[in-house]
């Protein structure tokens, strides 16, 4: 169990996503924080990341691994497909 509230996680997660955006934008993509619920981080990949074959790798082995290393080893990052922003409970 992650020992932080969602609100305690928000500034740290936002900061790490800002750092990730630098290298994601170099390839024409972007990432946006949609929400944090019960320690799960819901993000949306955008731009060139949408439909890219490497987007899963970017998410799990880039963003999620950094969150696990810097925040807590049980962090989970979930991509929110476009149009699913109001259906997060079905994703996580």
MODELLER restraints for C-alpha pairs under 7 A, 6 or more apart:
rsr = mdl.restraints
at = mdl.atoms
rsr.add(forms.Gaussian(group=physical.xy_distance, feature=features.Distance(at['CA:2:A'], at['CA:39:A']), mean=6.43, stdev=0.5))
rsr.add(forms.Gaussian(group=physical.xy_distance, feature=features.Distance(at['CA:2:A'], at['CA:72:A']), mean=6.88, stdev=0.5))
rsr.add(forms.Gaussian(group=physical.xy_distance, feature=features.Distance(at['CA:2:A'], at['CA:74:A']), mean=6.64, stdev=0.5))
rsr.add(forms.Gaussian(group=physical.xy_distance, feature=features.Distance(at['CA:6:A'], at['CA:36:A']), mean=5.78, stdev=0.5))
rsr.add(forms.Gaussian(group=physical.xy_distance, feature=features.Distance(at['CA:6:A'], at['CA:37:A']), mean=6.21, stdev=0.5))
rsr.add(forms.Gaussian(group=physical.xy_distance, feature=features.Distance(at['CA:6:A'], at['CA:38:A']), mean=6.34, stdev=0.5))
rsr.add(forms.Gaussian(group=physical.xy_distance, feature=features.Distance(at['CA:6:A'], at['CA:39:A']), mean=5.84, stdev=0.5))
rsr.add(forms.Gaussian(group=physical.xy_distance, feature=features.Distance(at['CA:20:A'], at['CA:63:A']), mean=6.82, stdev=0.5))
rsr.add(forms.Gaussian(group=physical.xy_distance, feature=features.Distance(at['CA:21:A'], at['CA:30:A']), mean=5.92, stdev=0.5))
rsr.add(forms.Gaussian(group=physical.xy_distance, feature=features.Distance(at['CA:21:A'], at['CA:31:A']), mean=6.31, stdev=0.5))
rsr.add(forms.Gaussian(group=physical.xy_distance, feature=features.Distance(at['CA:24:A'], at['CA:30:A']), mean=5.70, stdev=0.5))
rsr.add(forms.Gaussian(group=physical.xy_distance, feature=features.Distance(at['CA:28:A'], at['CA:47:A']), mean=6.16, stdev=0.5))
rsr.add(forms.Gaussian(group=physical.xy_distance, feature=features.Distance(at['CA:28:A'], at['CA:48:A']), mean=5.10, stdev=0.5))
rsr.add(forms.Gaussian(group=physical.xy_distance, feature=features.Distance(at['CA:29:A'], at['CA:46:A']), mean=5.58, stdev=0.5))
rsr.add(forms.Gaussian(group=physical.xy_distance, feature=features.Distance(at['CA:29:A'], at['CA:47:A']), mean=4.37, stdev=0.5))
rsr.add(forms.Gaussian(group=physical.xy_distance, feature=features.Distance(at['CA:29:A'], at['CA:48:A']), mean=4.43, stdev=0.5))
rsr.add(forms.Gaussian(group=physical.xy_distance, feature=features.Distance(at['CA:29:A'], at['CA:49:A']), mean=4.91, stdev=0.5))
rsr.add(forms.Gaussian(group=physical.xy_distance, feature=features.Distance(at['CA:30:A'], at['CA:45:A']), mean=5.83, stdev=0.5))
rsr.add(forms.Gaussian(group=physical.xy_distance, feature=features.Distance(at['CA:30:A'], at['CA:46:A']), mean=4.88, stdev=0.5))
rsr.add(forms.Gaussian(group=physical.xy_distance, feature=features.Distance(at['CA:30:A'], at['CA:47:A']), mean=5.85, stdev=0.5))
rsr.add(forms.Gaussian(group=physical.xy_distance, feature=features.Distance(at['CA:30:A'], at['CA:49:A']), mean=6.95, stdev=0.5))
rsr.add(forms.Gaussian(group=physical.xy_distance, feature=features.Distance(at['CA:31:A'], at['CA:43:A']), mean=6.56, stdev=0.5))
rsr.add(forms.Gaussian(group=physical.xy_distance, feature=features.Distance(at['CA:31:A'], at['CA:44:A']), mean=5.56, stdev=0.5))
rsr.add(forms.Gaussian(group=physical.xy_distance, feature=features.Distance(at['CA:31:A'], at['CA:45:A']), mean=4.52, stdev=0.5))
rsr.add(forms.Gaussian(group=physical.xy_distance, feature=features.Distance(at['CA:31:A'], at['CA:46:A']), mean=5.76, stdev=0.5))
rsr.add(forms.Gaussian(group=physical.xy_distance, feature=features.Distance(at['CA:32:A'], at['CA:43:A']), mean=5.45, stdev=0.5))
rsr.add(forms.Gaussian(group=physical.xy_distance, feature=features.Distance(at['CA:32:A'], at['CA:44:A']), mean=5.22, stdev=0.5))
rsr.add(forms.Gaussian(group=physical.xy_distance, feature=features.Distance(at['CA:32:A'], at['CA:45:A']), mean=6.61, stdev=0.5))
rsr.add(forms.Gaussian(group=physical.xy_distance, feature=features.Distance(at['CA:33:A'], at['CA:42:A']), mean=6.27, stdev=0.5))
rsr.add(forms.Gaussian(group=physical.xy_distance, feature=features.Distance(at['CA:33:A'], at['CA:43:A']), mean=4.51, stdev=0.5))
rsr.add(forms.Gaussian(group=physical.xy_distance, feature=features.Distance(at['CA:33:A'], at['CA:44:A']), mean=6.56, stdev=0.5))
rsr.add(forms.Gaussian(group=physical.xy_distance, feature=features.Distance(at['CA:34:A'], at['CA:42:A']), mean=5.40, stdev=0.5))
rsr.add(forms.Gaussian(group=physical.xy_distance, feature=features.Distance(at['CA:34:A'], at['CA:43:A']), mean=5.12, stdev=0.5))
rsr.add(forms.Gaussian(group=physical.xy_distance, feature=features.Distance(at['CA:34:A'], at['CA:44:A']), mean=6.63, stdev=0.5))
rsr.add(forms.Gaussian(group=physical.xy_distance, feature=features.Distance(at['CA:35:A'], at['CA:41:A']), mean=6.27, stdev=0.5))
rsr.add(forms.Gaussian(group=physical.xy_distance, feature=features.Distance(at['CA:35:A'], at['CA:42:A']), mean=5.22, stdev=0.5))
rsr.add(forms.Gaussian(group=physical.xy_distance, feature=features.Distance(at['CA:36:A'], at['CA:42:A']), mean=5.97, stdev=0.5))
rsr.add(forms.Gaussian(group=physical.xy_distance, feature=features.Distance(at['CA:39:A'], at['CA:75:A']), mean=6.80, stdev=0.5))
rsr.add(forms.Gaussian(group=physical.xy_distance, feature=features.Distance(at['CA:40:A'], at['CA:75:A']), mean=6.57, stdev=0.5))
rsr.add(forms.Gaussian(group=physical.xy_distance, feature=features.Distance(at['CA:40:A'], at['CA:76:A']), mean=5.21, stdev=0.5))
rsr.add(forms.Gaussian(group=physical.xy_distance, feature=features.Distance(at['CA:40:A'], at['CA:77:A']), mean=6.09, stdev=0.5))
rsr.add(forms.Gaussian(group=physical.xy_distance, feature=features.Distance(at['CA:41:A'], at['CA:76:A']), mean=6.16, stdev=0.5))
rsr.add(forms.Gaussian(group=physical.xy_distance, feature=features.Distance(at['CA:41:A'], at['CA:77:A']), mean=4.71, stdev=0.5))
rsr.add(forms.Gaussian(group=physical.xy_distance, feature=features.Distance(at['CA:41:A'], at['CA:78:A']), mean=6.10, stdev=0.5))
rsr.add(forms.Gaussian(group=physical.xy_distance, feature=features.Distance(at['CA:42:A'], at['CA:77:A']), mean=5.92, stdev=0.5))
rsr.add(forms.Gaussian(group=physical.xy_distance, feature=features.Distance(at['CA:42:A'], at['CA:78:A']), mean=4.89, stdev=0.5))
rsr.add(forms.Gaussian(group=physical.xy_distance, feature=features.Distance(at['CA:42:A'], at['CA:79:A']), mean=5.95, stdev=0.5))
rsr.add(forms.Gaussian(group=physical.xy_distance, feature=features.Distance(at['CA:42:A'], at['CA:80:A']), mean=6.28, stdev=0.5))
rsr.add(forms.Gaussian(group=physical.xy_distance, feature=features.Distance(at['CA:43:A'], at['CA:78:A']), mean=6.16, stdev=0.5))
rsr.add(forms.Gaussian(group=physical.xy_distance, feature=features.Distance(at['CA:43:A'], at['CA:79:A']), mean=5.09, stdev=0.5))
rsr.add(forms.Gaussian(group=physical.xy_distance, feature=features.Distance(at['CA:43:A'], at['CA:80:A']), mean=5.80, stdev=0.5))
rsr.add(forms.Gaussian(group=physical.xy_distance, feature=features.Distance(at['CA:44:A'], at['CA:79:A']), mean=5.29, stdev=0.5))
rsr.add(forms.Gaussian(group=physical.xy_distance, feature=features.Distance(at['CA:44:A'], at['CA:80:A']), mean=4.93, stdev=0.5))
rsr.add(forms.Gaussian(group=physical.xy_distance, feature=features.Distance(at['CA:44:A'], at['CA:81:A']), mean=6.56, stdev=0.5))
rsr.add(forms.Gaussian(group=physical.xy_distance, feature=features.Distance(at['CA:45:A'], at['CA:79:A']), mean=6.74, stdev=0.5))
rsr.add(forms.Gaussian(group=physical.xy_distance, feature=features.Distance(at['CA:49:A'], at['CA:55:A']), mean=5.59, stdev=0.5))
rsr.add(forms.Gaussian(group=physical.xy_distance, feature=features.Distance(at['CA:64:A'], at['CA:76:A']), mean=6.37, stdev=0.5))
rsr.add(forms.Gaussian(group=physical.xy_distance, feature=features.Distance(at['CA:64:A'], at['CA:77:A']), mean=5.47, stdev=0.5))
rsr.add(forms.Gaussian(group=physical.xy_distance, feature=features.Distance(at['CA:67:A'], at['CA:75:A']), mean=6.31, stdev=0.5))
rsr.add(forms.Gaussian(group=physical.xy_distance, feature=features.Distance(at['CA:68:A'], at['CA:74:A']), mean=6.32, stdev=0.5))
rsr.add(forms.Gaussian(group=physical.xy_distance, feature=features.Distance(at['CA:68:A'], at['CA:75:A']), mean=5.30, stdev=0.5))
